[in-house]
Amino acid sequence: MSRVSLLSQSAPAASQPLLAQIHQAFGATPNMFKAVSNSPVALQSMWAAFGALGNGTLGARLGEQIAVAIANRNRCEYCLAAHTVLGQKAGASATEMSDAQAGRSDDARTAAALAFALKVVEQRAQVSDDDVAQLRAAGFDDGQIVEILAHVALNLFTNYINVALDVPVDFPKVALS
């Protein structure tokens, strides 16, 4: 049971246009957005970040792989389930999403991004020059390194919302590893 109300029609007026966009994008309104709609500014921030990163240079597939790795590390069942579905819609196989959940990939570039993202989470962003150099060696430019950090920040936000507020999972469940 969610620790805050899951709002849709009764959400604040300022949340209504965003909820309509979210409903159109998903074909339904996921529970996470219903919970966040209690705060129109938080909903605006979250939805804008998803939109911006969706237009980034990393691509949806890698973004979703980063999301499942962070969700698993933070034990966020909601985000793990949601981003597994979204990753497969973005072209990743079930095996690739399962590997990403564990922070692994057969693709060296993806593996470097996952390792960096998880290190940022685990070490609270206390990374080294060598960590950033490894990303560059894997083919990431400065803009993409910043974009990986933006994905980490957004996923920490969504993980914390779902875990702290105990938002019910409304995507096919995926087991934490």
Disulfide bonds with the S-S distance in Angstrom:
none
